[in-house]
Amino acid sequence: MTNVLILGGTGWLSGRIARRWLESGAAVTCLARGGRLAPAGAVLVTGDRDDHEVYSALARKDWDHVVDISSQAAHVVAAVEALGDRTARWTYVSSLSVYADDATVGADESAPRHPAARPGDEYEYGAQKAAAEDAVMMLGDRAFIVRPGLIVGDGDPSDRFGYWAAAFSRAGEEPVLLPPLERRSAQVIDVDDVAAYIVAATRSGAVNAIGDEHPLADLLQTVREEAGHTGETVVADEEWLRAHGVAHWAGPLSLPLWLPPEMSGFMTRSNSAFHDSGGHLRPLADTVRRVVADERTRGVDRERRAGLTRAQEKALLADR
């Protein structure tokens, strides 16, 4: 039986990974702070990764596979130091945010990264992920670096992709405000496709685990149709949105999936290595259907981490 250690295992993505391993017949141990349940069938070890002694008991056994998703480089470095010699394969879930160039369309895994963070540096997500990658890559051909882009699916805590399911659902026959669409693309990957790839992949090195490129207009139309929206769609231009304080990508008072022209490469990267190494992408419509149902269950007017409230959207539409 394969012995797998998930450094995490109780969060949105890490929990999906743990469940996928369990379904494959593996024995799964999850190291997490507690407060949330590990998937049924997994062993939960509670501990704080700021405490290096947290690995003491785990380092007394051999692991066939360790999976880590931390965005704190110090946590990853400490884990590799404690467990690397006892681990046959190590997968680190990084991010496309490690790349320094967001403008070049079609860039692959050879694209330059941000300089790796050093101890004491001010926190910067991409630099932390780059430093964590470096620590894991010290394990040589036992190391596998997965770089997802925008991960989507039911239960997504970021509220980015789900914003559009909520926006079209709550509007009904009324207008919905859209970002610029011309020459804009989107790449998304279902959370369960990421989990399945991590469990099944056998290669080493780094791979962009990202979806196929879709015109943003087509992606939003797919969401709109599934949500049953019949009202008008109002496309705003870049300057108008910025003048009205609307942010791109994420956060409050934002339009998720909108990226400025200087970031045209961020969601147009190559995913050839993902496909060539056995990565599978389910139809986008299947993911959209699940997300729409999930947003309606969770509440389309709930407080969100990303997007506009309906009141904010109406105020912007009234000013067009």
Beta strands, then each sheet from edge to edge (+ up, - down):
strand 1: 3-7
strand 2: 27-32
strand 3: 43-46
strand 4: 65-68
strand 5: 90-93
strand 6: 143-148
strand 7: 150-152
strand 8: 176-178
strand 9: 185-186
strand 10: 188-190
strand 11: 205-209
strand 12: 214-215
strand 13: 233-235
strand 14: 247-249
strand 15: 254-256
sheet 1: 3+ 2+ 1+ 4+ 5+ 6+ 11+
sheet 2: 7+ 10+
sheet 3: 8+ 13+
sheet 4: 9+ 12-
sheet 5: 14+ 15+
end
